[in-house]
Amino acid sequence: MIFCVEDDASIRELVIYTLKASGFEADGFDDGEGLFEELERRTAAREEMPELILLDIMLPGEDGLSILRRLRDDEKTCGIPIIMASAKGTEFDKVNGLDLGADDYLAKPYGMMEMVARVRAVLRRSGESEREPEEIISGGGIEMDIGKHQVSAEGKQVQLTLKEFEILHMLLLHPGKVFSRDELLSDVWGVDFMGETRTVDVHMGTLRTKLGACGKHIKTIRGIGYKFE
């Protein structure tokens, strides 16, 4: 199930129609209130959360960036892949959304085939660990269960976003290897953000914070990038 949060009814209906025609289940909401009501209903009924959320930035009432922040701060929704959309198309909006934990960004007006391609790419990346055999990676007091998509630090479970999980996975798989910011952008986000390496720094900062004392094993290599030691 894919949720589309878009206040323009014509765009919302077209997105839902296209997703359904492409083989997805889809539902739409015109604001954040409707989205959170449905998420709460699913939680109470113990139904599965959506696989992905398409979230417009410019919405009536609570804007998309605020909604994104709430979704990422809630352990029940923090792992849901989110694609942001905005008519502004400015670098500021794009970086803001990515820094807050969005998985991809669509600048309006966007084509329906581009939208479907990005949805499939994000779902493919988010589902890779689930298709892999069960595997445990550990180091520095951190244990990562690839099959269950879970991370613990010093025995305490840590809630990570998809991007934080993927960054940590890369670092743990290659202890001692220095990854440049551009490498991390390319390998984790899958696209070139034209030098927007601040996105990597922001995600590293939140990842270290969530890992607590274990975050000290992620070392900054000045002028280059990061490594796990």
N, C-alpha and C positions, 0 to 999 in steps of 0.2 A: 504493500500500500504506500502510495506517495501522496503527500499533502501539498497543496498549492495555496499559499496565503497571498492573495492579490485582490485589491479593492475594485479594480476595473473588471466588471462582470464579463465583458466581451473577451478580454484577454484570459481571464480565469477559465471560462467555458472552453475556449480554444485549446488552452494548455491541457485541461482534463480530457477533452475529446482526443487530442493527439496522443497523450499518454495511454489512454485506453486502446486506441487503434494500434499502438505499438506493443500491446501485450501486457501493460501494467494495470494494476488497480489504482484508482486515483479518486481523491475527494478534495473539495475546495472550501476555502473560508475567506471572508472579506475583511477580517481583522484579527488581531491577536486574541481578543476575547473568545471568539469562536474556536480558535485553535486550542487554547488552553482548556476550554470546557471539554472538548473532545479528548484531549490527552488525559484529563482527570477522569473522564468516563471510562476510558480504556484501562486506566490504572485500577479503578474500583472494580471493574468487571474482569480484571486480570487478562485482558486481551493484549495482543502484541502491539507494540508501538510501530509507527510508520517506519518504513525502510529509509525514507529520505524526505526532506522538507524543502520545497521551493519557496523562498521567503522574499517578498518585495520589501525594499527599504522604506519607501514612501507610503505609509498607511495612515488611515484615520485613527485618532487616539494614539495608542502606543506605537512608536515607529519600529521598523524591522531590526535595527541595531539593538534596541532595548530588548526586543523579544529574543534575539539571538543570545544576548547576554544571560537572560533568564534561563533559556534552554541549556546553555553550557554550564550554568551554576547548579542545575538540578541533576542529581545522580541518576534519576530515572530517564532523563532525556539527553544527558551530556554526550552520549555516544552516537546519537542520530546524525548522519551526514546532512549537511545543510548547504544549499546553493542559494546565494544572495542574488537579487536582481534589482537594478535601479535605472531609472530613466536618465539620471544625471550622467552616469558614465565617467565620473571624474576619478582620478587616481586617489584622491582623499577617501572617497566612499569605498573604493576597492580595497585599499590598504586597511581602512578601519574595519571592514567586515572580516578580512582575512586575519587581522590581529586578534579579533574577538573569537576566532575559532571556526569561521566559515570554511567549507571545503572547496568551494569554487565560486565563481562570480559570472553573472550574465549582464551585459550592458544592453539596455533597451534602446531601440527596438531590436529584438533578437528573432531569428528564424526558428520555426518549430523543430526542424531537423537538427539544428545546432543544439537546441535545448535537450532533445532526446539523446543526442550523442554525449553531452556532458553528464546527463543523468546516468547513462549506462557506464561511463568512465568512472564516475564517483562510486557507484554501486559495486563495480568490479574491484576497485581498490579497497573499499570497505569490507568486501566479502572474501578477499584473498586469504586472510588468516583462518576463516571458517572452513575453507576448502582444503587447507593444509592438514596433514596428520598432526595429532597431538604432539606438542613439543614444548619442553620447558627450557628457557634460557635464563641464566642467573649470573650475577656478578655484583660485587660491592654491596651486598645486603639486599639486592633487588632480585625478585623472581618474576619472570614473565611467562604466563601460560598462553601459548599462541592459539591452541585449539579453543580455549574458553575465552580468549581475549581479555584476560585479567592480569593485573600487575599488583604485586605487593612489595612494600619496602619495610624491611625489618619485621616481617610477619604481619604487617597491617595492610589491608587492601587499599589501593589507591585508585581513584576514579580519574581516568584520562580521556581526553577527547581523541578522536580518530587520528588527527595529525600528531598529537603528543605521543600516542602509542607507536605510530610509524617511525617517528624520529628516534624514540628510545629503542625500538627494535633494531634499527640500523646501527646505532651506537653499540648495543650489546652484542650484536653479531660480529662486530669488528673492533674489539677492544684495542686501544692503542693507535688505531688509524685516525688520522686527522681528516675530517670532512670540511670542505669549504662551504660557505653559505650558499653559493651558487649550486653546488652539488646537492645540498639538502633541498633547496627549492625545486630542482629538476627531478630528483628521485622521489621526494615525498609528495609534492604538489602536482608533479607531472607536467608542468608547463613552465615557461620562462617568464618571470614577473618583471623583467627589464630592470634588474638591479635593486628590486624592493627587498633587500636583505634584512631590513628591520623586522619583517614578518618572522624570520627565523629567530632573531634575537628575542622577540616577544614570547614566542612559543618555548624557547629554551628557558626563559625566566620563569614562566608558569610551571613548566615541567620540573625544574629544580625545586621550586617551592612545594609542589605536591609531593615530591619524593622525600622532603624533609632532610634529615642528616645524610641520607644516601645521595642527595643531589650534588654533594661535593665531588663525586666521582666524575661528573661531567665537567670537563676542563675547557676553558676558553683559551684558544691559541690566538694571541693578539695578531690582528691583521690578516688572519686566515679563516679560522672557523672554530670547530669544536671536536673533541674526542672524548671517549670513555676510558677512564684509567682505573 
